[in-house]
Amino acid sequence: MKQHEMKIPYCTFRPLEQELGSEIRTAFERVLENSRYIAGQEGTEFEQRFAEYCGCSFCIGVGNGLDALTLILRAMGIGQGDEVIVPANTFIATALAVSRTGAKPVLVEPGIETFNIDADKIETAVTERTRAIIPVHLYGQACDMDVIMRIAREHNLKVVEDCAQAHGATYKNRKVGTFGDAAAFSFYPGKNLGALGDAGAVVTDDRELSECVRALGNYGSDYKYHHIYRGYNSRLDELQAAFLSAKLSHLEKMNAERRRIAGKYLNGIRSERVILPIIPEYTNPVWHIFAVRCMERDRLETYLNENGIGTNKHYPIPIHLQECYKDLGYRKGDFPIAETISRTELSIPLYYGMTDAETDYVIDVINRFE
Ligand SMILES: *Cc1c(COP(=O)(O)O)cnc(C)c1O
Protein backbone atom coordinates (compact mmCIF):
# COMPACT_ATOMS: atom_id res chain seq x y z
CA MET A 1 0.00 0.00 0.00
CA LYS A 2 1.43 3.33 -1.07
CA GLN A 3 1.38 6.41 1.11
CA HIS A 4 -1.19 8.76 -0.27
CA GLU A 5 -1.76 12.42 0.18
CA MET A 6 -5.54 12.36 -0.09
CA LYS A 7 -8.47 10.02 0.37
CA ILE A 8 -11.22 10.60 -2.19
CA PRO A 9 -14.28 8.38 -2.13
CA TYR A 10 -16.00 7.41 -5.37
CA CYS A 11 -19.06 9.24 -4.05
CA THR A 12 -20.04 10.99 -0.83
CA PHE A 13 -23.22 12.81 0.26
CA ARG A 14 -21.41 14.73 3.05
CA PRO A 15 -21.08 18.18 1.37
CA LEU A 16 -24.69 18.03 0.21
CA GLU A 17 -25.91 16.97 3.65
CA GLN A 18 -24.05 19.83 5.25
CA GLU A 19 -25.48 22.37 2.83
CA LEU A 20 -29.08 21.11 2.78
CA GLY A 21 -29.33 19.54 6.22
CA SER A 22 -31.53 22.25 7.70
CA GLU A 23 -33.91 22.28 4.69
CA ILE A 24 -34.23 18.52 4.90
CA ARG A 25 -34.98 18.66 8.63
CA THR A 26 -37.60 21.35 7.98
CA ALA A 27 -39.21 19.09 5.38
CA PHE A 28 -39.28 16.23 7.89
CA GLU A 29 -40.85 18.44 10.56
CA ARG A 30 -43.51 19.59 8.11
CA VAL A 31 -44.52 16.01 7.27
CA LEU A 32 -44.58 15.06 10.94
CA GLU A 33 -46.70 18.10 11.72
CA ASN A 34 -49.19 17.27 8.94
CA SER A 35 -49.36 13.67 10.13
CA ARG A 36 -50.02 12.42 6.62
CA TYR A 37 -47.61 9.91 5.12
CA ILE A 38 -49.06 8.60 1.86
CA ALA A 39 -50.97 10.43 -0.89
CA GLY A 40 -50.97 13.96 0.48
CA GLN A 41 -49.98 17.50 -0.36
CA GLU A 42 -46.21 16.90 -0.42
CA GLY A 43 -46.53 14.26 -3.14
CA THR A 44 -48.86 16.40 -5.25
CA GLU A 45 -46.61 19.42 -4.91
CA PHE A 46 -43.47 17.56 -5.87
CA GLU A 47 -45.21 15.95 -8.84
CA GLN A 48 -46.30 19.37 -10.11
CA ARG A 49 -42.87 20.86 -9.65
CA PHE A 50 -41.03 17.95 -11.24
CA ALA A 51 -43.42 17.91 -14.24
CA GLU A 52 -42.70 21.60 -14.67
CA TYR A 53 -38.96 21.07 -14.30
CA CYS A 54 -39.00 18.42 -17.04
CA GLY A 55 -41.39 20.33 -19.26
CA CYS A 56 -44.09 17.63 -19.17
CA SER A 57 -47.82 17.84 -18.44
CA PHE A 58 -48.02 14.98 -15.94
CA CYS A 59 -45.82 13.45 -13.27
CA ILE A 60 -46.72 10.43 -11.15
CA GLY A 61 -44.57 9.65 -8.13
CA VAL A 62 -43.84 5.94 -7.71
CA GLY A 63 -41.78 3.68 -5.46
CA ASN A 64 -38.54 3.52 -7.50
CA GLY A 65 -37.10 3.65 -11.00
CA LEU A 66 -37.65 -0.01 -11.80
CA ASP A 67 -41.34 0.38 -10.96
CA ALA A 68 -41.55 3.57 -13.04
CA LEU A 69 -40.39 1.63 -16.12
CA THR A 70 -42.58 -1.38 -15.34
CA LEU A 71 -45.74 0.68 -14.78
CA ILE A 72 -45.26 2.57 -18.06
CA LEU A 73 -44.84 -0.67 -20.04
CA ARG A 74 -47.88 -2.21 -18.37
CA ALA A 75 -49.95 0.92 -18.99
CA MET A 76 -49.00 0.57 -22.67
CA GLY A 77 -50.43 -2.95 -22.61
CA ILE A 78 -47.04 -4.55 -23.21
CA GLY A 79 -46.67 -8.11 -21.94
CA GLN A 80 -46.38 -11.78 -22.90
CA GLY A 81 -45.41 -12.32 -26.54
CA ASP A 82 -44.10 -8.79 -27.01
CA GLU A 83 -40.53 -7.63 -27.55
CA VAL A 84 -38.97 -4.43 -26.26
CA ILE A 85 -35.64 -3.06 -27.48
CA VAL A 86 -33.19 -2.11 -24.74
CA PRO A 87 -29.50 -1.18 -24.87
CA ALA A 88 -27.00 -3.98 -24.21
CA ASN A 89 -25.03 -1.53 -22.04
CA THR A 90 -27.26 -0.36 -19.20
CA PHE A 91 -28.11 -1.08 -15.59
CA ILE A 92 -30.01 -4.37 -15.27
CA ALA A 93 -33.23 -2.60 -14.20
CA THR A 94 -34.00 -1.52 -17.78
CA ALA A 95 -34.18 -5.15 -18.91
CA LEU A 96 -35.84 -6.38 -15.70
CA ALA A 97 -38.74 -3.95 -16.20
CA VAL A 98 -39.43 -5.56 -19.59
CA SER A 99 -39.20 -9.06 -18.13
CA ARG A 100 -41.56 -8.17 -15.28
CA THR A 101 -44.34 -7.47 -17.78
CA GLY A 102 -43.82 -10.88 -19.40
CA ALA A 103 -42.31 -9.33 -22.54
CA LYS A 104 -38.86 -10.15 -23.89
CA PRO A 105 -35.96 -7.66 -23.79
CA VAL A 106 -34.10 -7.54 -27.11
CA LEU A 107 -30.63 -6.06 -26.78
CA VAL A 108 -28.92 -3.61 -29.11
CA GLU A 109 -25.23 -2.66 -29.08
CA PRO A 110 -24.02 0.69 -27.71
CA GLY A 111 -21.69 3.06 -29.51
CA ILE A 112 -18.14 2.72 -28.20
CA GLU A 113 -17.74 6.50 -27.92
CA THR A 114 -21.05 7.53 -26.33
CA PHE A 115 -21.73 4.29 -24.38
CA ASN A 116 -25.39 4.83 -25.38
CA ILE A 117 -27.56 2.66 -27.64
CA ASP A 118 -26.32 2.82 -31.23
CA ALA A 119 -29.42 4.26 -32.89
CA ASP A 120 -28.28 3.01 -36.30
CA LYS A 121 -28.41 -0.59 -35.05
CA ILE A 122 -31.94 -0.45 -33.66
CA GLU A 123 -33.72 -1.18 -36.94
CA THR A 124 -32.07 -4.58 -37.41
CA ALA A 125 -33.51 -5.67 -34.03
CA VAL A 126 -37.10 -4.77 -34.94
CA THR A 127 -39.43 -7.74 -35.58
CA GLU A 128 -43.22 -8.01 -35.95
CA ARG A 129 -43.37 -8.56 -32.18
CA THR A 130 -41.51 -5.37 -31.26
CA ARG A 131 -43.71 -2.94 -29.33
CA ALA A 132 -41.35 -0.39 -27.83
CA ILE A 133 -37.82 1.01 -27.56
CA ILE A 134 -36.29 2.03 -24.23
CA PRO A 135 -33.45 4.47 -24.87
CA VAL A 136 -31.38 4.93 -21.70
CA HIS A 137 -29.63 8.28 -21.29
CA LEU A 138 -26.70 6.54 -19.68
CA TYR A 139 -24.20 8.27 -17.39
CA GLY A 140 -26.24 11.47 -17.83
CA GLN A 141 -25.75 11.86 -21.58
CA ALA A 142 -28.70 11.98 -24.01
CA CYS A 143 -29.25 9.35 -26.71
CA ASP A 144 -29.70 10.43 -30.33
CA MET A 145 -33.44 11.01 -29.96
CA ASP A 146 -34.15 12.29 -33.50
CA VAL A 147 -33.02 9.00 -35.01
CA ILE A 148 -34.77 6.91 -32.34
CA MET A 149 -38.08 8.80 -32.73
CA ARG A 150 -37.93 8.44 -36.52
CA ILE A 151 -37.44 4.67 -36.26
CA ALA A 152 -40.26 4.46 -33.72
CA ARG A 153 -42.62 6.36 -36.00
CA GLU A 154 -41.73 4.24 -39.03
CA HIS A 155 -42.36 0.97 -37.18
CA ASN A 156 -45.21 2.22 -34.99
CA LEU A 157 -43.32 1.62 -31.73
CA LYS A 158 -43.70 3.27 -28.34
CA VAL A 159 -40.69 5.03 -26.84
CA VAL A 160 -40.04 4.89 -23.09
CA GLU A 161 -37.08 7.00 -22.00
CA ASP A 162 -35.06 5.66 -19.09
CA CYS A 163 -33.94 8.92 -17.46
CA ALA A 164 -32.72 7.35 -14.21
CA GLN A 165 -29.25 8.83 -14.73
CA ALA A 166 -30.18 11.99 -16.58
CA HIS A 167 -32.30 14.44 -14.53
CA GLY A 168 -31.97 17.73 -16.39
CA ALA A 169 -29.80 16.47 -19.27
CA THR A 170 -30.72 17.94 -22.64
CA TYR A 171 -30.90 16.80 -26.25
CA LYS A 172 -30.77 19.74 -28.69
CA ASN A 173 -31.54 22.10 -25.80
CA ARG A 174 -34.67 20.21 -24.71
CA LYS A 175 -34.76 18.15 -21.53
CA VAL A 176 -34.71 14.37 -21.82
CA GLY A 177 -37.97 12.74 -20.78
CA THR A 178 -39.97 14.91 -23.20
CA PHE A 179 -39.23 13.03 -26.43
CA GLY A 180 -40.85 9.62 -25.99
CA ASP A 181 -44.38 8.60 -25.00
CA ALA A 182 -43.32 8.53 -21.36
CA ALA A 183 -40.18 8.62 -19.24
CA ALA A 184 -39.03 6.91 -16.06
CA PHE A 185 -36.93 8.58 -13.37
CA SER A 186 -35.22 7.05 -10.34
CA PHE A 187 -34.56 9.06 -7.19
CA TYR A 188 -32.27 6.44 -5.67
CA PRO A 189 -30.01 8.40 -3.28
CA GLY A 190 -26.97 8.33 -5.59
CA LYS A 191 -28.82 9.72 -8.64
CA ASN A 192 -28.47 13.38 -9.63
CA LEU A 193 -31.75 14.05 -7.84
CA GLY A 194 -31.83 11.58 -4.97
CA ALA A 195 -34.28 10.90 -2.17
CA LEU A 196 -33.27 9.71 1.31
CA GLY A 197 -34.39 6.22 0.34
CA ASP A 198 -36.11 4.68 -2.67
CA ALA A 199 -38.33 6.76 -4.94
CA GLY A 200 -39.12 7.26 -8.60
CA ALA A 201 -41.42 9.02 -11.05
CA VAL A 202 -43.09 8.72 -14.42
CA VAL A 203 -43.49 11.80 -16.62
CA THR A 204 -45.64 12.02 -19.75
CA ASP A 205 -47.82 14.34 -21.81
CA ASP A 206 -50.39 11.58 -22.30
CA ARG A 207 -53.25 12.05 -19.83
CA GLU A 208 -54.72 8.59 -20.33
CA LEU A 209 -51.35 6.92 -19.81
CA SER A 210 -50.73 9.02 -16.69
CA GLU A 211 -54.07 7.98 -15.19
CA CYS A 212 -53.35 4.33 -15.94
CA VAL A 213 -49.87 4.53 -14.37
CA ARG A 214 -51.35 6.21 -11.29
CA ALA A 215 -54.00 3.50 -10.92
CA LEU A 216 -51.51 0.66 -11.53
CA GLY A 217 -49.24 1.98 -8.76
CA ASN A 218 -52.16 2.13 -6.37
CA TYR A 219 -53.41 -1.49 -6.51
CA GLY A 220 -54.94 -0.89 -9.92
CA SER A 221 -57.54 1.29 -8.27
CA ASP A 222 -59.14 4.37 -9.83
CA TYR A 223 -61.17 5.16 -6.73
CA LYS A 224 -61.13 3.57 -3.33
CA TYR A 225 -61.85 -0.18 -3.27
CA HIS A 226 -62.63 -0.19 -7.00
CA HIS A 227 -59.98 -2.06 -8.99
CA ILE A 228 -59.74 -1.87 -12.77
CA TYR A 229 -56.30 -3.53 -13.07
CA ARG A 230 -54.34 -6.14 -11.15
CA GLY A 231 -51.97 -3.47 -9.97
CA TYR A 232 -49.03 -2.94 -7.64
CA ASN A 233 -48.29 -0.94 -4.56
CA SER A 234 -45.75 1.60 -5.82
CA ARG A 235 -46.26 5.12 -4.52
CA LEU A 236 -44.08 8.08 -3.65
CA ASP A 237 -44.53 8.66 0.08
CA GLU A 238 -44.90 12.09 1.67
CA LEU A 239 -41.56 12.06 3.43
CA GLN A 240 -39.54 11.30 0.29
CA ALA A 241 -41.62 13.80 -1.70
CA ALA A 242 -40.84 16.51 0.87
CA PHE A 243 -37.12 15.70 0.75
CA LEU A 244 -37.19 15.67 -3.04
CA SER A 245 -38.92 19.05 -3.19
CA ALA A 246 -36.20 20.51 -1.00
CA LYS A 247 -33.47 19.06 -3.20
CA LEU A 248 -35.17 19.87 -6.52
CA SER A 249 -34.63 23.58 -5.82
CA HIS A 250 -30.90 22.87 -5.89
CA LEU A 251 -30.79 20.46 -8.85
CA GLU A 252 -29.70 22.97 -11.50
CA LYS A 253 -26.89 24.19 -9.25
CA MET A 254 -25.84 20.61 -8.45
CA ASN A 255 -25.84 19.67 -12.16
CA ALA A 256 -23.84 22.81 -13.00
CA GLU A 257 -21.27 21.80 -10.41
CA ARG A 258 -21.05 18.30 -11.89
CA ARG A 259 -20.53 19.86 -15.32
CA ARG A 260 -17.75 22.05 -13.94
CA ILE A 261 -15.97 19.05 -12.41
CA ALA A 262 -16.39 17.02 -15.61
CA GLY A 263 -14.97 19.98 -17.56
CA LYS A 264 -11.90 19.96 -15.35
CA TYR A 265 -11.43 16.24 -15.99
CA LEU A 266 -11.88 16.67 -19.75
CA ASN A 267 -9.32 19.46 -19.85
CA GLY A 268 -6.91 18.07 -17.31
CA ILE A 269 -6.63 14.34 -17.99
CA ARG A 270 -3.83 13.87 -20.48
CA SER A 271 -2.79 10.23 -20.02
CA GLU A 272 -2.34 8.39 -23.29
CA ARG A 273 -3.63 5.27 -21.58
CA VAL A 274 -6.96 6.79 -20.62
CA ILE A 275 -9.74 7.33 -23.15
CA LEU A 276 -12.00 10.23 -22.18
CA PRO A 277 -15.75 10.23 -22.86
CA ILE A 278 -16.89 11.93 -26.06
CA ILE A 279 -19.88 14.25 -25.93
CA PRO A 280 -21.86 14.61 -29.16
CA GLU A 281 -22.80 18.25 -29.77
CA TYR A 282 -26.53 17.42 -29.51
CA THR A 283 -26.36 16.81 -25.76
CA ASN A 284 -25.54 18.76 -22.63
CA PRO A 285 -24.94 15.92 -20.15
CA VAL A 286 -25.46 16.05 -16.38
CA TRP A 287 -22.57 13.69 -15.60
CA HIS A 288 -24.24 11.17 -13.33
CA ILE A 289 -21.12 9.12 -14.00
CA PHE A 290 -17.75 10.15 -15.39
CA ALA A 291 -16.77 7.07 -17.38
CA VAL A 292 -13.29 6.69 -18.83
CA ARG A 293 -11.95 3.68 -20.69
CA CYS A 294 -8.57 2.02 -20.33
CA MET A 295 -7.17 -1.12 -21.99
CA GLU A 296 -5.61 -2.00 -18.65
CA ARG A 297 -8.69 -1.07 -16.66
CA ASP A 298 -8.09 -3.35 -13.69
CA ARG A 299 -4.52 -2.15 -13.29
CA LEU A 300 -5.68 1.49 -13.45
CA GLU A 301 -8.33 0.71 -10.87
CA THR A 302 -5.82 -0.84 -8.44
CA TYR A 303 -3.44 2.06 -9.02
CA LEU A 304 -6.12 4.66 -8.25
CA ASN A 305 -7.39 2.75 -5.21
CA GLU A 306 -3.84 2.46 -3.87
CA ASN A 307 -3.53 6.22 -4.21
CA GLY A 308 -6.67 6.73 -2.12
CA ILE A 309 -9.08 7.30 -5.01
CA GLY A 310 -12.37 5.40 -5.04
CA THR A 311 -13.64 3.98 -8.34
CA ASN A 312 -16.56 2.01 -9.71
CA LYS A 313 -17.41 0.00 -12.84
CA HIS A 314 -20.57 0.55 -14.88
CA TYR A 315 -21.14 -2.29 -15.58
CA PRO A 316 -18.73 -5.19 -15.13
CA ILE A 317 -21.04 -7.92 -16.51
CA PRO A 318 -23.17 -7.06 -19.54
CA ILE A 319 -26.83 -8.04 -19.42
CA HIS A 320 -26.58 -10.79 -22.03
CA LEU A 321 -23.97 -12.59 -19.90
CA GLN A 322 -25.91 -12.32 -16.64
CA GLU A 323 -27.02 -15.57 -15.09
CA CYS A 324 -30.65 -14.40 -14.80
CA TYR A 325 -30.79 -13.94 -18.58
CA LYS A 326 -29.32 -17.29 -19.60
CA ASP A 327 -32.66 -18.23 -21.14
CA LEU A 328 -32.43 -15.41 -23.70
CA GLY A 329 -29.86 -17.63 -25.40
CA TYR A 330 -27.19 -14.99 -25.90
CA ARG A 331 -23.52 -16.01 -25.83
CA LYS A 332 -20.19 -14.39 -25.20
CA GLY A 333 -19.22 -12.49 -28.34
CA ASP A 334 -22.81 -11.61 -29.29
CA PHE A 335 -22.36 -7.96 -28.25
CA PRO A 336 -18.65 -7.24 -28.67
CA ILE A 337 -18.94 -3.50 -28.02
CA ALA A 338 -20.94 -3.94 -24.80
CA GLU A 339 -18.40 -6.57 -23.77
CA THR A 340 -15.48 -4.24 -24.52
CA ILE A 341 -17.10 -1.52 -22.41
CA SER A 342 -17.64 -3.97 -19.53
CA ARG A 343 -13.93 -4.86 -19.66
CA THR A 344 -12.49 -1.34 -20.12
CA GLU A 345 -14.84 1.14 -18.41
CA LEU A 346 -13.84 2.78 -15.13
CA SER A 347 -15.87 5.43 -13.29
CA ILE A 348 -13.89 8.05 -11.39
CA PRO A 349 -15.08 10.23 -8.46
CA LEU A 350 -17.60 12.94 -9.28
CA TYR A 351 -19.95 14.28 -6.64
CA TYR A 352 -21.50 17.55 -5.59
CA GLY A 353 -19.12 19.40 -3.30
CA MET A 354 -15.97 17.83 -4.68
CA THR A 355 -13.23 20.42 -4.14
CA ASP A 356 -10.71 21.69 -6.68
CA ALA A 357 -7.93 20.17 -4.60
CA GLU A 358 -9.67 16.81 -4.91
CA THR A 359 -10.28 16.96 -8.67
CA ASP A 360 -6.71 18.24 -9.22
CA TYR A 361 -5.38 15.33 -7.20
CA VAL A 362 -7.41 12.79 -9.23
CA ILE A 363 -6.18 14.37 -12.48
CA ASP A 364 -2.59 14.39 -11.28
CA VAL A 365 -2.67 10.75 -10.16
CA ILE A 366 -4.24 9.62 -13.45
CA ASN A 367 -1.69 11.58 -15.48
CA ARG A 368 1.10 9.81 -13.62
CA PHE A 369 -0.29 6.34 -14.51
CA GLU A 370 2.54 4.43 -16.17
C1 LIG B 1 -30.94 3.39 -11.13
C2 LIG B 1 -31.43 2.95 -12.44
C3 LIG B 1 -32.68 2.32 -12.61
C4 LIG B 1 -33.50 1.82 -11.48
O1 LIG B 1 -33.84 2.76 -10.53
P1 LIG B 1 -34.17 2.27 -9.03
O2 LIG B 1 -34.76 3.48 -8.40
O3 LIG B 1 -32.91 1.83 -8.41
O4 LIG B 1 -35.17 1.15 -9.15
C5 LIG B 1 -33.12 2.08 -13.91
N1 LIG B 1 -32.37 2.37 -14.97
C6 LIG B 1 -31.14 2.93 -14.85
C7 LIG B 1 -30.38 3.26 -16.09
C8 LIG B 1 -30.63 3.22 -13.59
O5 LIG B 1 -29.42 3.76 -13.49
The ligand as an SDF file (V2000), in Angstrom:
LIG
                    3D

 15 15  0  0  0  0  0  0  0  0999 V2000
  -30.9380    3.3860  -11.1290 C   0  0  0  0  0  0  0  0  0  0  0  0
  -31.4280    2.9530  -12.4430 C   0  0  0  0  0  0  0  0  0  0  0  0
  -32.6760    2.3230  -12.6130 C   0  0  0  0  0  0  0  0  0  0  0  0
  -33.5050    1.8220  -11.4830 C   0  0  0  0  0  0  0  0  0  0  0  0
  -33.8440    2.7600  -10.5270 O   0  0  0  0  0  0  0  0  0  0  0  0
  -34.1750    2.2650   -9.0310 P   0  0  0  0  0  0  0  0  0  0  0  0
  -34.7640    3.4780   -8.4010 O   0  0  0  0  0  0  0  0  0  0  0  0
  -32.9060    1.8320   -8.4110 O   0  0  0  0  0  0  0  0  0  0  0  0
  -35.1660    1.1520   -9.1470 O   0  0  0  0  0  0  0  0  0  0  0  0
  -33.1250    2.0830  -13.9080 C   0  0  0  0  0  0  0  0  0  0  0  0
  -32.3730    2.3710  -14.9680 N   0  0  0  0  0  0  0  0  0  0  0  0
  -31.1430    2.9260  -14.8530 C   0  0  0  0  0  0  0  0  0  0  0  0
  -30.3820    3.2550  -16.0940 C   0  0  0  0  0  0  0  0  0  0  0  0
  -30.6300    3.2210  -13.5900 C   0  0  0  0  0  0  0  0  0  0  0  0
  -29.4150    3.7560  -13.4930 O   0  0  0  0  0  0  0  0  0  0  0  0
  1  2  1  0
  2  3  1  0
  2 14  2  0
  3  4  1  0
  3 10  2  0
  4  5  1  0
  5  6  1  0
  6  7  2  0
  6  8  1  0
  6  9  1  0
 10 11  1  0
 11 12  2  0
 12 13  1  0
 12 14  1  0
 14 15  1  0
M  END
$$$$
